[in-house]
Amino acid sequence: MAYWLFKSEPDVYSFDALAADGKKGTEWTGVRNYAARNFMREMKVGDLGFFYHSNEGKEIVGIAEVAKPAHRDSTTDDERWECVDIRAVRPVPKPVTLEAVKANPKLAEMALVRLGRLSVQPVTDAEWWEVCRMAGLDKAP
């Protein structure tokens, strides 16, 4: 299993909106960055990801799961762009702020710190477990 981070502005699409979409989840559309698209091409059904509220809050608020592998993004006719479908797994007990991530030396190399503008990012196993610990999760979902 691989781990990821999905960023969204909460006023555009929040973790609560993802949870409301239920088990069917939603297409993670609108990504127009080649690196982020390529990360989605690597995703497998069942991979987990942090759901991060950007701009407002700037914090990891939930856990999502890849529900459908990469496929054509339905919001464009341009064949270069693909997306995955994701669904909510659970909110985290304690949101983890960007400030807390940056303050943790164990997360100094995390893509969230180094590649701030990338909307879809990989998360290493060690980073996953450290953020889960910070979020009050004794075990991963």
NORLIN-V124875 format. One record per backbone hydrogen bond with DSSP energy under -1.0 kcal/mol. NH is the residue of the N-H (numbers start at 1). CO is the residue of the C=O. E is the energy in kcal/mol with one decimal. If there is no record, write none. Layout:
NH;CO;E
NH;CO;E
This chain:
4;48;-1.7
5;121;-2.0
6;50;-3.1
7;119;-2.6
8;52;-2.4
12;9;-1.9
13;9;-2.7
18;14;-1.9
19;15;-2.7
20;16;-2.2
21;17;-1.2
22;19;-1.5
25;22;-1.2
26;86;-2.6
28;84;-3.4
29;27;-1.6
37;33;-2.6
38;34;-2.6
39;35;-2.1
40;36;-2.0
41;37;-1.8
42;38;-1.0
46;66;-2.6
47;44;-2.3
48;2;-1.3
49;64;-2.7
50;4;-2.6
51;62;-2.8
52;6;-3.2
53;59;-2.9
54;8;-2.0
56;54;-3.0
59;53;-1.3
60;96;-3.0
61;51;-2.8
62;51;-1.2
63;90;-3.0
64;49;-3.4
65;87;-2.6
66;47;-2.8
67;85;-3.0
68;85;-1.5
71;83;-2.5
73;81;-2.2
76;73;-1.4
81;78;-1.6
83;71;-2.8
85;68;-1.8
86;26;-2.6
87;65;-2.1
89;63;-3.2
90;63;-1.4
92;61;-2.0
94;135;-1.8
96;60;-1.8
98;58;-2.6
101;97;-2.1
102;98;-2.8
103;99;-1.5
104;101;-1.0
107;104;-2.2
108;105;-1.2
110;107;-1.7
113;110;-1.5
114;110;-2.2
115;111;-3.7
118;115;-1.9
121;5;-2.2
123;3;-2.2
128;124;-2.7
129;125;-2.4
130;126;-2.0
131;127;-2.7
132;128;-2.5
133;129;-2.2
134;130;-2.4
135;131;-2.1
136;133;-1.5
137;132;-2.9
